[in-house]
Every structure is written in C-alpha cells, then in structure tokens.
Amino acid sequence: MRVAMIGTGYVGLVSGVCFADFGHTVVCVDKDARKIDMLNQGQIPIYEPGLESLVAKNVSEKRLSFTLDLAEAMAGADAVFIAVGTPSRRGDGHADLSYIYAAAEEVAGLMDGFTTVVTKSTVPVGTGDEIEAIIKKARPDADFCVVSNPEFLREGAAIDDFKRPDRVVVGLNDPRAETVMKQLYRPLYLNETPILFTNRRTSELIKYAANAFLATKITFINEMADLCEKVGANVQEVSRGIGLDGRIGKKFLNAGPGYGGSCFPKDTLAVVKTAQDVGAPLRIIEAVEQVNKDRKKSMAQKVIAACGGSVDGKSIAVLGLAFKPNTDDMRDAPSLDIIPALQAAGASITAFDPESMGEAKHHFKDITYADDSYSCIDRADAVVIITEWDQFRALDLTRMKAALKAPIIIDLRNIYAPEEMAAKGFQYTSIGRP
Ligand code: UDX
C-alpha cells in the first residue's frame, strides 16, 4: 500500500514510520520546512525512544520519505492520513480544527481516483462529516471515503503502542475503504489484534471516551491518595487491592501530582464542551478536569508543608520537568504549576530533566539547570521529584543525603520505599502513603 501522512508531529511521525515498518510505502508531508529538512537529514524533532533508528532503517530501505509537497506525497496513494494538530481553541476549549479543514481542502484538490482519507488526529464527533462536506464542495466529482482511525499511542511508548496495540478502531461507511484499512493493518490482523469496525461518529467518540475514562481513573486514585494520607492507609496497596479485580484493572492507578500531557487535558476539555453543546453534560468528566487542575496547583503547598511551612529563601532541587518519563514534552506538565508557585513563595529552583531542559527554557524564568541529578541536589534545602525517570529511581541515597543541606525529599511519584527512606534518615514525603 502507498500512504500519504499529513503532519509530522508525534502521531503523524510515529504512525508514518510504523506503517513503513509494516512494509508499506509512506511519504510524510509537513508545511514546516525546518522539520522536513531535519527529517531528511535523519534528525528527529521529538524525543521518543526507538524512533530515530526506526526512521533511519525505513528511510534507508526506501519505504519512508519526507516532503513539503502534498502532490508528491499523494501521487498514487491508497490512503491519505490527516495527522495534523488539534490544539484547544483559545477562549472556549473546543478543539481547533482549522488545520484539519485546511488539509481536507488541499487533499480535495489533489485526489485522483478512489481515495481513502483517514483522520488520525483526535477530532470531535462529526469532524469526519465536515471533512466529507468540504471535499464534496471542492470536488463534487471526487470518489472518496472519509475514515476515522484514532490513535491511542502513549508518548515514551509510542512505537510499541502502535505496533502492539490492545485494539485498532476504524470508523467508516464504504467497503472499499474497509479493504484498504484491512490491508494497512494486515500485520496486526495476523497476530489477532482486535480491529473494531464501526461507524465514523462512534469511532471519533471512542477516542475521547477512552482518554476521559483513563483521566478519570487517575483522578480517582489521586483523590484516594489524599484520603489515604488522612486516614493512615497506603494508596499503592489500595491500587493493587482494587486493580486485581479484573473489572477494575490495575493500569492507570498510580497516584501522582495530576495528569498532564498533550492529550488528557485537551481531550477531556473538548469532550466536555461537545457534551455541553448538545445538552448531554458529562458531569463526571467536568469534575475530573477541575480536580486535576486543583491538584497540580496544590502540589506546591505539599512541598512547602514538607519544608516546615516555608520555602522562603530556600534552595529547592527539582528532579524531572516533563509531564512523564521518556519524553521531552512539557505540555500541561505538573512542573509548570509547581515551580512558579514555589518561586512565588520565595524559593530558588535548580532543576534537572534528562530530556526536556531545552523545552523547559521556554516555560520557566529564573531557574538554574543542572547537568545531572547529583549536581542538581548539591547543597539544596529539599528535593522534589516531579517525573519518575528511571535514573531517579537508581540514585545513590547515601551520596544524595551527603549532598543535601537538609535531608528532605518530596517524592510526587512514589518512586522510593518510605521504610527505606526513613531508615536512611530522610524526612520523606510521598503521595498517599504513611
Ligand atoms: C495518553 C493516552 O494514554 C494515549 O492512549 C492517548 O493516545 C494520548 O494520551 P500520553 O499522554 O502520552 O498518552 O501519556 P500517559 O502515559 O497516558 O500519561 C498521561 C498522564 O497521566 C501523565 O501525566 C502521567 O504521569 C499520568 N498518569 C498516568 C498518572 O498520573 N498515573 C497513572 O497511573 C498513569
């Protein structure tokens, strides 16, 4: 199969290279000349484990290429994927679909013969209908089908999520497009991955429902963690105790500083807005959103309390800035709330993150960046762990204690065992554990 992939952001790039690795010929197209130049030189604009080598392999085997020219990308394509951004629209929280609609117009102008147009971006219910209308208006003669095929990949595990998904969801209404989609996902068919064919609107909603449910699960356990702290229970054991019930499931029950990232905050907001507009409010998701926002803000207070009620004039070491490990992504990261609040309370901040410090420089003012964990914590009054990078789990605690001015650790990701930290003489605060 020949695939044109419009948009070389996270979803576009990962989907493009994985389809190429499935054996298809993929041309990725983007309007950003700098990105295309980089990609053509073998550089990857984002940090994602395994992506660089997979791109290099598929480029060298001539299944993957990058261009600024949509006509070149679409020549002979069996499927055209739209994987452009759908940011939250300023002001009202709805998804901004201008990039999607602009792409649809351009695709319409270049269609030749039956074309399967697939949305990979997360788009509100009804967007496929809108794309269909745009194409029909521009090209009344065109023969095409608009398909919804949402992507469920997680940053940091994106390639594995794409190649070994729990399921693939496809929404369409044309048997010819169904054949194309089956061919594209043939390697997954062969290993018996469930592929759910449904109608387009249902498929569009499945993506939002999945993200909203996962955000709810996290927020649920985060509130349970607060309760655990008050009543002397251990949230990790509560997670395990409920998660072993197959009806609940053990994933996404790690309590922390609140969810961030490019999807959960944006998608929960967008689905809440859609639901309000059609008069079927999602009150649980509305609450989840608010609780999560409040939580990220309240984490600075937790740090201040652990530092004896004030951080004024103190030097705080922050380990981890990205919204989660194995990514350089800072979008809606809890660090964006926590660090400015600590600074406003008079703290000076030294931070270290293995991948996101370049990105962080656009977000924070007046912080010092360290070259590694140990120089970050050197002479600090307290350490705050915001992101659970593996390398933070493996720090030498004796060396850490010797480097600190005061042995105070606030671990917002529960990466250490409270008993061990107590035995080593730390004043250790974590989330939802005695
Ligand atoms: C998410 C969805 O998982 C993915 O299916 C969708 O396509 C895009 O959005 P992503 O944002 O990359 O993926 O990361 P994810 O691993 O889901 O984490 C999201 C946020 O939730 C992070 O801030 C993470 O720290 C937090 N989280 C996750 C928790 O606090 N606890 C958990 O148990 C799991």
Residues whose N, C-alpha, C, O or C-beta is under 5 A from the ligand:
A	BS01	UDX	E151 F152 L153 R154 E155 I218 F252 L253 N254 G256 G258 Y259 G260 G261 S262 C263 F264 F323 K324
